[in-house]
Amino acid sequence: MNSTTPWLSEAEQRAWRSWLSVNAQLPTVLHRQLQRDSGLSLQDFEVLVHLTETTDNRSRVADLAQALQWERSRLSHHIKRMEARGLVLREECLEDGRGAWVVLTEPGLTAIENAAPSHAQTVEERVFDPLSKRELDGFSRAVDKVLFHLNQPVSGTLVPSGTKTSPREEIA
């Protein structure tokens, strides 16, 4: 890299590497806990959570894929595996004949109800217990800002180094 190439500051690099490590390690920790305690995968749990949060415990495949931020083909394959285990079923969408519903079954509801307490305990122990109330509030605000920014349109151009690009730089 040359001196005109935008790069991360030392503090940004440290935060970025920590973020990457959490993104790599936390799903593995949660997946192992769910497998051990309930036989569900983290992906099963995500699908079941979304279905329990919908009206009538059902969702259109396209809506569920968008909510999970999964490709529709990935969701379709995963739903087939969950169907084979009796956790969900797929129903034709009679309203338009094109789409399909993913419906939570009684065994699926029982599975999520059984899995949720130990999963919540693991999240509490691994993510939130190490943080003070103040750190948790700051963490929550920071993640909300990142999520908001991720949902904004991107121009596709690199900003020259030293140019103010975020409210954080104005505050610092």
N, CA and C atoms as an extended XYZ file, in Angstrom:
516
Properties=species:S:1:pos:R:3:atomname:S:1:resname:S:1:resid:I:1 pbc="F F F"
N         0.831       -1.185        0.000 N   MET     1
C         0.000        0.000        0.000 CA  MET     1
C         0.872        1.243        0.000 C   MET     1
N         0.376        2.263       -0.642 N   ASN     2
C         1.109        3.521       -0.602 CA  ASN     2
C         0.395        4.498        0.329 C   ASN     2
N         0.972        5.670        0.524 N   SER     3
C         0.443        6.619        1.505 CA  SER     3
C        -0.911        7.201        1.108 C   SER     3
N        -1.321        7.075       -0.150 N   THR     4
C        -2.622        7.606       -0.558 CA  THR     4
C        -3.741        6.575       -0.428 C   THR     4
N        -3.379        5.343       -0.090 N   THR     5
C        -4.388        4.305        0.072 CA  THR     5
C        -5.081        4.474        1.417 C   THR     5
N        -6.427        4.642        1.418 N   PRO     6
C        -7.128        4.747        2.701 CA  PRO     6
C        -6.956        3.455        3.493 C   PRO     6
N        -6.741        3.581        4.789 N   TRP     7
C        -6.576        2.401        5.634 CA  TRP     7
C        -7.141        2.702        7.005 C   TRP     7
N        -7.224        1.685        7.819 N   LEU     8
C        -7.779        1.840        9.155 CA  LEU     8
C        -6.735        2.396       10.114 C   LEU     8
N        -7.196        3.239       11.021 N   SER     9
C        -6.301        3.717       12.079 CA  SER     9
C        -5.994        2.540       13.004 C   SER     9
N        -5.055        2.739       13.904 N   GLU    10
C        -4.694        1.675       14.839 CA  GLU    10
C        -5.905        1.268       15.695 C   GLU    10
N        -6.648        2.252       16.184 N   ALA    11
C        -7.836        1.961       17.004 CA  ALA    11
C        -8.910        1.251       16.177 C   ALA    11
N        -9.110        1.697       14.931 N   GLU    12
C       -10.092        1.045       14.057 CA  GLU    12
C        -9.670       -0.385       13.743 C   GLU    12
N        -8.391       -0.577       13.477 N   GLN    13
C        -7.876       -1.918       13.182 CA  GLN    13
C        -8.105       -2.862       14.367 C   GLN    13
N        -7.834       -2.389       15.570 N   ARG    14
C        -8.028       -3.190       16.782 CA  ARG    14
C        -9.512       -3.553       16.940 C   ARG    14
N       -10.383       -2.564       16.773 N   ALA    15
C       -11.826       -2.808       16.891 CA  ALA    15
C       -12.307       -3.754       15.790 C   ALA    15
N       -11.810       -3.550       14.566 N   TRP    16
C       -12.219       -4.381       13.440 CA  TRP    16
C       -11.810       -5.834       13.647 C   TRP    16
N       -10.586       -6.048       14.080 N   ARG    17
C       -10.111       -7.424       14.310 CA  ARG    17
C       -10.894       -8.091       15.440 C   ARG    17
N       -11.206       -7.339       16.475 N   SER    18
C       -12.022       -7.889       17.562 CA  SER    18
C       -13.413       -8.254       17.053 C   SER    18
N       -13.987       -7.378       16.241 N   TRP    19
C       -15.312       -7.630       15.651 CA  TRP    19
C       -15.280       -8.906       14.809 C   TRP    19
N       -14.248       -9.060       13.987 N   LEU    20
C       -14.124      -10.265       13.164 CA  LEU    20
C       -13.992      -11.518       14.027 C   LEU    20
N       -13.236      -11.427       15.099 N   SER    21
C       -13.079      -12.580       15.996 CA  SER    21
C       -14.401      -12.953       16.651 C   SER    21
N       -15.149      -11.959       17.111 N   VAL    22
C       -16.466      -12.234       17.705 CA  VAL    22
C       -17.381      -12.867       16.661 C   VAL    22
N       -17.382      -12.313       15.442 N   ASN    23
C       -18.234      -12.867       14.376 CA  ASN    23
C       -17.858      -14.295       14.018 C   ASN    23
N       -16.611      -14.664       14.196 N   ALA    24
C       -16.178      -16.034       13.913 CA  ALA    24
C       -16.470      -16.970       15.082 C   ALA    24
N       -16.242      -16.508       16.302 N   GLN    25
C       -16.341      -17.389       17.466 CA  GLN    25
C       -17.745      -17.524       18.037 C   GLN    25
N       -18.504      -16.439       18.091 N   LEU    26
C       -19.811      -16.490       18.748 CA  LEU    26
C       -20.782      -17.460       18.078 C   LEU    26
N       -20.919      -17.461       16.754 N   PRO    27
C       -21.831      -18.443       16.155 CA  PRO    27
C       -21.448      -19.886       16.483 C   PRO    27
N       -20.157      -20.171       16.543 N   THR    28
C       -19.708      -21.528       16.880 CA  THR    28
C       -20.098      -21.886       18.308 C   THR    28
N       -19.879      -20.969       19.241 N   VAL    29
C       -20.248      -21.197       20.641 CA  VAL    29
C       -21.754      -21.439       20.753 C   VAL    29
N       -22.550      -20.599       20.095 N   LEU    30
C       -24.009      -20.729       20.175 CA  LEU    30
C       -24.497      -22.001       19.495 C   LEU    30
N       -23.898      -22.336       18.357 N   HIS    31
C       -24.284      -23.561       17.643 CA  HIS    31
C       -24.014      -24.795       18.506 C   HIS    31
N       -22.828      -24.849       19.103 N   ARG    32
C       -22.478      -26.006       19.943 CA  ARG    32
C       -23.424      -26.131       21.136 C   ARG    32
N       -23.739      -25.009       21.761 N   GLN    33
C       -24.654      -25.035       22.905 CA  GLN    33
C       -26.021      -25.543       22.475 C   GLN    33
N       -26.542      -25.028       21.365 N   LEU    34
C       -27.861      -25.464       20.893 CA  LEU    34
C       -27.857      -26.939       20.531 C   LEU    34
N       -26.820      -27.387       19.843 N   GLN    35
C       -26.722      -28.801       19.480 CA  GLN    35
C       -26.695      -29.683       20.727 C   GLN    35
N       -25.878      -29.300       21.681 N   ARG    36
C       -25.729      -30.079       22.913 CA  ARG    36
C       -27.038      -30.124       23.711 C   ARG    36
N       -27.691      -28.976       23.863 N   ASP    37
C       -28.842      -28.889       24.750 CA  ASP    37
C       -30.174      -29.223       24.095 C   ASP    37
N       -30.272      -29.074       22.762 N   SER    38
C       -31.588      -29.238       22.134 CA  SER    38
C       -31.577      -29.991       20.812 C   SER    38
N       -30.398      -30.233       20.257 N   GLY    39
C       -30.336      -30.888       18.957 CA  GLY    39
C       -30.620      -29.955       17.790 C   GLY    39
N       -30.817      -28.668       18.074 N   LEU    40
C       -31.048      -27.686       17.011 CA  LEU    40
C       -29.727      -27.066       16.577 C   LEU    40
N       -29.664      -26.655       15.328 N   SER    41
C       -28.532      -25.850       14.872 CA  SER    41
C       -28.866      -24.381       15.134 C   SER    41
N       -27.865      -23.528       15.072 N   LEU    42
C       -28.108      -22.096       15.218 CA  LEU    42
C       -29.053      -21.612       14.118 C   LEU    42
N       -28.908      -22.168       12.915 N   GLN    43
C       -29.774      -21.782       11.806 CA  GLN    43
C       -31.213      -22.238       12.050 C   GLN    43
N       -31.395      -23.455       12.581 N   ASP    44
C       -32.741      -23.909       12.952 CA  ASP    44
C       -33.362      -22.917       13.928 C   ASP    44
N       -32.581      -22.557       14.934 N   PHE    45
C       -33.065      -21.655       15.978 CA  PHE    45
C       -33.490      -20.323       15.372 C   PHE    45
N       -32.683      -19.778       14.466 N   GLU    46
C       -33.019      -18.505       13.819 CA  GLU    46
C       -34.347      -18.600       13.076 C   GLU    46
N       -34.526      -19.666       12.310 N   VAL    47
C       -35.775      -19.852       11.563 CA  VAL    47
C       -36.949      -19.945       12.529 C   VAL    47
N       -36.810      -20.767       13.556 N   LEU    48
C       -37.897      -20.960       14.512 CA  LEU    48
C       -38.229      -19.666       15.254 C   LEU    48
N       -37.221      -18.897       15.634 N   VAL    49
C       -37.469      -17.616       16.303 CA  VAL    49
C       -38.297      -16.708       15.407 C   VAL    49
N       -37.909      -16.589       14.145 N   HIS    50
C       -38.652      -15.708       13.233 CA  HIS    50
C       -40.091      -16.182       13.059 C   HIS    50
N       -40.287      -17.471       12.977 N   LEU    51
C       -41.650      -17.982       12.818 CA  LEU    51
C       -42.495      -17.719       14.063 C   LEU    51
N       -41.906      -17.826       15.246 N   THR    52
C       -42.683      -17.565       16.464 CA  THR    52
C       -43.036      -16.092       16.611 C   THR    52
N       -42.328      -15.229       15.920 N   GLU    53
C       -42.583      -13.789       16.014 CA  GLU    53
C       -43.560      -13.292       14.954 C   GLU    53
N       -44.105      -14.197       14.159 N   THR    54
C       -45.043      -13.810       13.109 CA  THR    54
C       -46.474      -14.152       13.510 C   THR    54
N       -47.416      -13.547       12.812 N   THR    55
C       -48.817      -13.878       13.011 CA  THR    55
C       -49.049      -15.310       12.561 C   THR    55
N       -49.708      -16.081       13.354 N   ASP    56
C       -50.048      -17.476       13.042 CA  ASP    56
C       -48.830      -18.382       12.870 C   ASP    56
N       -47.666      -17.974       13.362 N   ASN    57
C       -46.457      -18.805       13.281 CA  ASN    57
C       -46.153      -19.265       11.860 C   ASN    57
N       -46.292      -18.357       10.926 N   ARG    58
C       -46.027      -18.673        9.523 CA  ARG    58
C       -45.427      -17.462        8.829 C   ARG    58
N       -44.692      -17.741        7.766 N   SER    59
C       -44.094      -16.669        6.987 CA  SER    59
C       -43.942      -17.127        5.546 C   SER    59
N       -44.083      -16.183        4.635 N   ARG    60
C       -43.795      -16.501        3.236 CA  ARG    60
C       -42.295      -16.745        3.121 C   ARG    60
N       -41.925      -17.649        2.243 N   VAL    61
C       -40.512      -18.000        2.068 CA  VAL    61
C       -39.682      -16.754        1.753 C   VAL    61
N       -40.150      -15.926        0.837 N   ALA    62
C       -39.393      -14.726        0.453 CA  ALA    62
C       -39.224      -13.776        1.637 C   ALA    62
N       -40.275      -13.614        2.437 N   ASP    63
C       -40.196      -12.727        3.601 CA  ASP    63
C       -39.243      -13.282        4.656 C   ASP    63
N       -39.285      -14.587        4.849 N   LEU    64
C       -38.398      -15.223        5.822 CA  LEU    64
C       -36.941      -15.105        5.374 C   LEU    64
N       -36.691      -15.312        4.093 N   ALA    65
C       -35.327      -15.175        3.566 CA  ALA    65
C       -34.814      -13.753        3.783 C   ALA    65
N       -35.669      -12.776        3.542 N   GLN    66
C       -35.266      -11.386        3.741 CA  GLN    66
C       -35.016      -11.098        5.224 C   GLN    66
N       -35.890      -11.584        6.090 N   ALA    67
C       -35.723      -11.356        7.531 CA  ALA    67
C       -34.425      -11.971        8.048 C   ALA    67
N       -34.083      -13.146        7.542 N   LEU    68
C       -32.867      -13.836        7.974 CA  LEU    68
C       -31.624      -13.344        7.240 C   LEU    68
N       -31.839      -12.605        6.142 N   GLN    69
C       -30.760      -12.157        5.267 CA  GLN    69
C       -30.033      -13.349        4.655 C   GLN    69
N       -30.816      -14.330        4.232 N   TRP    70
C       -30.306      -15.527        3.571 CA  TRP    70
C       -30.732      -15.487        2.112 C   TRP    70
N       -29.956      -16.146        1.264 N   GLU    71
C       -30.380      -16.375       -0.113 CA  GLU    71
C       -31.576      -17.316       -0.076 C   GLU    71
N       -32.509      -17.134       -1.004 N   ARG    72
C       -33.705      -17.982       -1.008 CA  ARG    72
C       -33.358      -19.450       -1.210 C   ARG    72
N       -32.341      -19.734       -2.013 N   SER    73
C       -31.965      -21.134       -2.232 CA  SER    73
C       -31.421      -21.759       -0.946 C   SER    73
N       -30.645      -20.996       -0.190 N   ARG    74
C       -30.136      -21.501        1.096 CA  ARG    74
C       -31.299      -21.811        2.040 C   ARG    74
N       -32.255      -20.888        2.122 N   LEU    75
C       -33.405      -21.096        2.994 CA  LEU    75
C       -34.214      -22.299        2.538 C   LEU    75
N       -34.410      -22.428        1.246 N   SER    76
C       -35.186      -23.549        0.717 CA  SER    76
C       -34.566      -24.888        1.110 C   SER    76
N       -33.261      -25.001        0.971 N   HIS    77
C       -32.573      -26.245        1.359 CA  HIS    77
C       -32.689      -26.485        2.864 C   HIS    77
N       -32.557      -25.423        3.624 N   HIS    78
C       -32.626      -25.574        5.079 CA  HIS    78
C       -34.042      -25.967        5.514 C   HIS    78
N       -35.031      -25.368        4.896 N   ILE    79
C       -36.428      -25.695        5.226 CA  ILE    79
C       -36.706      -27.165        4.919 C   ILE    79
N       -36.157      -27.682        3.829 N   LYS    80
C       -36.340      -29.109        3.514 CA  LYS    80
C       -35.805      -29.989        4.638 C   LYS    80
N       -34.643      -29.633        5.171 N   ARG    81
C       -34.065      -30.414        6.273 CA  ARG    81
C       -34.916      -30.293        7.539 C   ARG    81
N       -35.419      -29.100        7.794 N   MET    82
C       -36.266      -28.902        8.975 CA  MET    82
C       -37.611      -29.617        8.817 C   MET    82
N       -38.129      -29.635        7.588 N   GLU    83
C       -39.375      -30.372        7.312 CA  GLU    83
C       -39.196      -31.857        7.594 C   GLU    83
N       -38.066      -32.399        7.173 N   ALA    84
C       -37.793      -33.826        7.373 CA  ALA    84
C       -37.756      -34.178        8.859 C   ALA    84
N       -37.422      -33.203        9.697 N   ARG    85
C       -37.377      -33.430       11.143 CA  ARG    85
C       -38.685      -33.035       11.827 C   ARG    85
N       -39.649      -32.563       11.039 N   GLY    86
C       -40.965      -32.238       11.589 CA  GLY    86
C       -41.057      -30.894       12.293 C   GLY    86
N       -40.049      -30.034       12.148 N   LEU    87
C       -40.046      -28.746       12.839 CA  LEU    87
C       -40.910      -27.703       12.145 C   LEU    87
N       -40.985      -27.786       10.832 N   VAL    88
C       -41.787      -26.861       10.024 CA  VAL    88
C       -42.436      -27.652        8.902 C   VAL    88
N       -43.389      -27.012        8.256 N   LEU    89
C       -43.905      -27.572        7.012 CA  LEU    89
C       -44.087      -26.445        6.023 C   LEU    89
N       -44.115      -26.826        4.784 N   ARG    90
C       -44.269      -25.858        3.701 CA  ARG    90
C       -45.676      -26.026        3.140 C   ARG    90
N       -46.384      -24.897        2.998 N   GLU    91
C       -47.733      -24.917        2.438 CA  GLU    91
C       -47.790      -23.993        1.239 C   GLU    91
N       -48.578      -24.381        0.270 N   GLU    92
C       -48.782      -23.538       -0.903 CA  GLU    92
C       -49.496      -22.266       -0.476 C   GLU    92
N       -49.113      -21.171       -1.086 N   CYS    93
C       -49.766      -19.892       -0.816 CA  CYS    93
C       -50.960      -19.775       -1.752 C   CYS    93
N       -52.151      -19.959       -1.214 N   LEU    94
C       -53.360      -19.957       -2.034 CA  LEU    94
C       -53.715      -18.567       -2.543 C   LEU    94
N       -53.224      -17.527       -1.885 N   GLU    95
C       -53.546      -16.159       -2.286 CA  GLU    95
C       -53.036      -15.821       -3.684 C   GLU    95
N       -51.852      -16.309       -4.027 N   ASP    96
C       -51.324      -15.975       -5.355 CA  ASP    96
C       -50.801      -17.182       -6.127 C   ASP    96
N       -50.691      -18.323       -5.487 N   GLY    97
C       -50.273      -19.531       -6.188 CA  GLY    97
C       -48.802      -19.594       -6.551 C   GLY    97
N       -48.058      -18.518       -6.312 N   ARG    98
C       -46.642      -18.515       -6.682 CA  ARG    98
C       -45.746      -18.834       -5.506 C   ARG    98
N       -46.042      -18.244       -4.375 N   GLY    99
C       -45.179      -18.391       -3.213 CA  GLY    99
C       -45.579      -19.562       -2.347 C   GLY    99
N       -44.821      -19.737       -1.289 N   ALA   100
C       -45.121      -20.790       -0.322 CA  ALA   100
C       -44.975      -20.215        1.076 C   ALA   100
N       -45.690      -20.820        1.992 N   TRP   101
C       -45.598      -20.479        3.403 CA  TRP   101
C       -44.679      -21.476        4.099 C   TRP   101
N       -43.923      -21.002        5.064 N   VAL   102
C       -43.216      -21.877        5.993 CA  VAL   102
C       -43.998      -21.764        7.293 C   VAL   102
N       -44.434      -22.912        7.810 N   VAL   103
C       -45.316      -22.929        8.976 CA  VAL   103
C       -44.641      -23.694       10.112 C   VAL   103
N       -44.663      -23.107       11.283 N   LEU   104
C       -44.131      -23.744       12.483 CA  LEU   104
C       -45.086      -24.851       12.922 C   LEU   104
N       -44.555      -26.034       13.172 N   THR   105
C       -45.368      -27.160       13.642 CA  THR   105
C       -45.346      -27.200       15.173 C   THR   105
N       -46.203      -28.021       15.748 N   GLU   106
C       -46.183      -28.206       17.206 CA  GLU   106
C       -44.820      -28.711       17.684 C   GLU   106
N       -44.229      -29.725       17.009 N   PRO   107
C       -42.880      -30.138       17.432 CA  PRO   107
C       -41.845      -29.009       17.296 C   PRO   107
N       -42.002      -28.162       16.291 N   GLY   108
C       -41.097      -27.023       16.135 CA  GLY   108
C       -41.258      -26.020       17.264 C   GLY   108
N       -42.513      -25.761       17.646 N   LEU   109
C       -42.781      -24.851       18.755 CA  LEU   109
C       -42.223      -25.414       20.062 C   LEU   109
N       -42.421      -26.699       20.276 N   THR   110
C       -41.871      -27.350       21.472 CA  THR   110
C       -40.350      -27.260       21.477 C   THR   110
N       -39.736      -27.465       20.318 N   ALA   111
C       -38.271      -27.414       20.221 CA  ALA   111
C       -37.738      -26.034       20.589 C   ALA   111
N       -38.364      -24.980       20.078 N   ILE   112
C       -37.873      -23.628       20.376 CA  ILE   112
C       -38.137      -23.269       21.837 C   ILE   112
N       -39.280      -23.690       22.364 N   GLU   113
C       -39.578      -23.423       23.775 CA  GLU   113
C       -38.586      -24.132       24.695 C   GLU   113
N       -38.178      -25.331       24.327 N   ASN   114
C       -37.196      -26.074       25.125 CA  ASN   114
C       -35.783      -25.513       24.970 C   ASN   114
N       -35.455      -25.023       23.780 N   ALA   115
C       -34.099      -24.540       23.500 CA  ALA   115
C       -33.846      -23.134       24.027 C   ALA   115
N       -34.871      -22.307       24.069 N   ALA   116
C       -34.695      -20.884       24.372 CA  ALA   116
C       -34.054      -20.590       25.734 C   ALA   116
N       -34.459      -21.234       26.826 N   PRO   117
C       -33.865      -20.853       28.117 CA  PRO   117
C       -32.349      -21.051       28.196 C   PRO   117
N       -31.842      -22.199       27.771 N   SER   118
C       -30.391      -22.412       27.861 CA  SER   118
C       -29.647      -21.561       26.831 C   SER   118
N       -30.287      -21.288       25.701 N   HIS   119
C       -29.679      -20.414       24.704 CA  HIS   119
C       -29.548      -18.995       25.269 C   HIS   119
N       -30.626      -18.502       25.876 N   ALA   120
C       -30.591      -17.162       26.475 CA  ALA   120
C       -29.533      -17.092       27.571 C   ALA   120
N       -29.409      -18.148       28.345 N   GLN   121
C       -28.399      -18.185       29.405 CA  GLN   121
C       -26.991      -18.114       28.809 C   GLN   121
N       -26.765      -18.823       27.717 N   THR   122
C       -25.452      -18.794       27.066 CA  THR   122
C       -25.144      -17.400       26.528 C   THR   122
N       -26.122      -16.767       25.885 N   VAL   123
C       -25.924      -15.405       25.375 CA  VAL   123
C       -25.616      -14.465       26.539 C   VAL   123
N       -26.376      -14.598       27.601 N   GLU   124
C       -26.154      -13.761       28.791 CA  GLU   124
C       -24.731      -13.942       29.318 C   GLU   124
N       -24.322      -15.194       29.508 N   GLU   125
C       -23.002      -15.484       30.081 CA  GLU   125
C       -21.861      -15.063       29.168 C   GLU   125
N       -21.995      -15.334       27.877 N   ARG   126
C       -20.883      -15.120       26.951 CA  ARG   126
C       -20.797      -13.701       26.406 C   ARG   126
N       -21.935      -13.017       26.300 N   VAL   127
C       -21.930      -11.697       25.665 CA  VAL   127
C       -22.159      -10.574       26.675 C   VAL   127
N       -23.167      -10.709       27.514 N   PHE   128
C       -23.571       -9.576       28.340 CA  PHE   128
C       -22.966       -9.544       29.737 C   PHE   128
N       -22.729      -10.691       30.355 N   ASP   129
C       -22.147      -10.693       31.703 CA  ASP   129
C       -20.806       -9.968       31.789 C   ASP   129
N       -19.935      -10.070       30.777 N   PRO   130
C       -18.648       -9.370       30.885 CA  PRO   130
C       -18.759       -7.841       30.808 C   PRO   130
N       -19.930       -7.317       30.429 N   LEU   131
C       -20.090       -5.876       30.229 CA  LEU   131
C       -20.770       -5.214       31.419 C   LEU   131
N       -20.289       -4.033       31.771 N   SER   132
C       -20.984       -3.219       32.770 CA  SER   132
C       -22.234       -2.636       32.111 C   SER   132
N       -23.112       -2.060       32.908 N   LYS   133
C       -24.320       -1.426       32.366 CA  LYS   133
C       -23.930       -0.338       31.366 C   LYS   133
N       -22.934        0.446       31.708 N   ARG   134
C       -22.477        1.524       30.825 CA  ARG   134
C       -21.914        0.957       29.516 C   ARG   134
N       -21.103       -0.098       29.618 N   GLU   135
C       -20.540       -0.720       28.414 CA  GLU   135
C       -21.646       -1.310       27.545 C   GLU   135
N       -22.636       -1.929       28.172 N   LEU   136
C       -23.752       -2.497       27.419 CA  LEU   136
C       -24.512       -1.409       26.677 C   LEU   136
N       -24.773       -0.295       27.337 N   ASP   137
C       -25.465        0.817       26.679 CA  ASP   137
C       -24.655        1.333       25.490 C   ASP   137
N       -23.344        1.493       25.679 N   GLY   138
C       -22.478        1.952       24.591 CA  GLY   138
C       -22.406        0.950       23.453 C   GLY   138
N       -22.312       -0.321       23.807 N   PHE   139
C       -22.281       -1.396       22.810 CA  PHE   139
C       -23.561       -1.371       21.983 C   PHE   139
N       -24.688       -1.265       22.661 N   SER   140
C       -25.976       -1.251       21.973 CA  SER   140
C       -26.081       -0.052       21.025 C   SER   140
N       -25.683        1.117       21.491 N   ARG   141
C       -25.724        2.311       20.638 CA  ARG   141
C       -24.798        2.153       19.436 C   ARG   141
N       -23.600        1.630       19.663 N   ALA   142
C       -22.633        1.471       18.569 CA  ALA   142
C       -23.151        0.494       17.516 C   ALA   142
N       -23.679       -0.642       17.958 N   VAL   143
C       -24.193       -1.634       17.007 CA  VAL   143
C       -25.388       -1.066       16.242 C   VAL   143
N       -26.270       -0.343       16.932 N   ASP   144
C       -27.412        0.280       16.248 CA  ASP   144
C       -26.946        1.250       15.166 C   ASP   144
N       -25.907        2.027       15.452 N   LYS   145
C       -25.375        2.965       14.456 CA  LYS   145
C       -24.810        2.225       13.248 C   LYS   145
N       -24.068        1.156       13.503 N   VAL   146
C       -23.500        0.373       12.398 CA  VAL   146
C       -24.629       -0.212       11.553 C   VAL   146
N       -25.639       -0.790       12.201 N   LEU   147
C       -26.768       -1.361       11.457 CA  LEU   147
C       -27.478       -0.299       10.633 C   LEU   147
N       -27.696        0.873       11.212 N   PHE   148
C       -28.329        1.965       10.474 CA  PHE   148
C       -27.501        2.314        9.243 C   PHE   148
N       -26.199        2.447        9.436 N   HIS   149
C       -25.307        2.817        8.335 CA  HIS   149
C       -25.264        1.731        7.250 C   HIS   149
N       -25.316        0.472        7.653 N   LEU   150
C       -25.313       -0.624        6.679 CA  LEU   150
C       -26.544       -0.591        5.777 C   LEU   150
N       -27.619       -0.010        6.264 N   ASN   151
C       -28.858        0.040        5.495 CA  ASN   151
C       -28.994        1.298        4.649 C   ASN   151
N       -27.948        2.107        4.588 N   GLN   152
C       -27.955        3.314        3.766 CA  GLN   152
C       -27.371        3.002        2.393 C   GLN   152
N       -27.795        3.740        1.359 N   PRO   153
C       -27.216        3.520        0.027 CA  PRO   153
C       -25.717        3.811        0.031 C   PRO   153
N       -24.996        3.080       -0.795 N   VAL   154
C       -23.547        3.237       -0.899 CA  VAL   154
C       -23.225        3.821       -2.261 C   VAL   154
N       -22.338        4.824       -2.268 N   SER   155
C       -21.990        5.477       -3.527 CA  SER   155
C       -21.046        4.643       -4.368 C   SER   155
N       -20.265        3.771       -3.729 N   GLY   156
C       -19.335        2.931       -4.476 CA  GLY   156
C       -17.985        3.569       -4.709 C   GLY   156
N       -17.757        4.743       -4.141 N   THR   157
C       -16.461        5.390       -4.318 CA  THR   157
C       -15.717        5.419       -2.993 C   THR   157
N       -14.408        5.330       -3.067 N   LEU   158
C       -13.577        5.424       -1.876 CA  LEU   158
C       -13.418        6.887       -1.487 C   LEU   158
N       -13.447        7.146       -0.205 N   VAL   159
C       -13.264        8.499        0.305 CA  VAL   159
C       -11.785        8.692        0.607 C   VAL   159
N       -11.187        9.787        0.119 N   PRO   160
C        -9.771       10.022        0.392 CA  PRO   160
C        -9.498       10.074        1.891 C   PRO   160
N        -8.346        9.577        2.275 N   SER   161
C        -7.929        9.567        3.674 CA  SER   161
C        -7.951       10.983        4.237 C   SER   161
N        -8.418       11.106        5.478 N   GLY   162
C        -8.462       12.416        6.118 CA  GLY   162
C        -9.764       13.150        5.901 C   GLY   162
N       -10.633       12.646        5.022 N   THR   163
C       -11.919       13.275        4.782 CA  THR   163
C       -12.896       12.817        5.852 C   THR   163
N       -13.659       13.749        6.418 N   LYS   164
C       -14.658       13.368        7.411 CA  LYS   164
C       -15.739       12.550        6.721 C   LYS   164
N       -15.990       11.360        7.260 N   THR   165
C       -16.970       10.476        6.632 CA  THR   165
C       -18.029        9.991        7.603 C   THR   165
N       -17.898       10.334        8.885 N   SER   166
C       -18.877        9.823        9.839 CA  SER   166
C       -19.043       10.795       10.990 C   SER   166
N       -20.196       10.725       11.652 N   PRO   167
C       -20.416       11.588       12.813 CA  PRO   167
C       -19.383       11.330       13.906 C   PRO   167
N       -18.865       10.117       14.001 N   ARG   168
C       -17.872        9.745       15.007 CA  ARG   168
C       -16.647       10.639       14.889 C   ARG   168
N       -16.232       10.961       13.655 N   GLU   169
C       -15.047       11.786       13.463 CA  GLU   169
C       -15.295       13.220       13.918 C   GLU   169
N       -16.542       13.692       13.772 N   GLU   170
C       -16.863       15.044       14.190 CA  GLU   170
C       -16.876       15.157       15.706 C   GLU   170
N       -17.253       14.079       16.385 N   ILE   171
C       -17.329       14.066       17.841 CA  ILE   171
C       -15.944       13.945       18.453 C   ILE   171
N       -15.075       13.167       17.826 N   ALA   172
C       -13.747       12.860       18.389 CA  ALA   172
C       -12.846       14.046       18.538 C   ALA   172
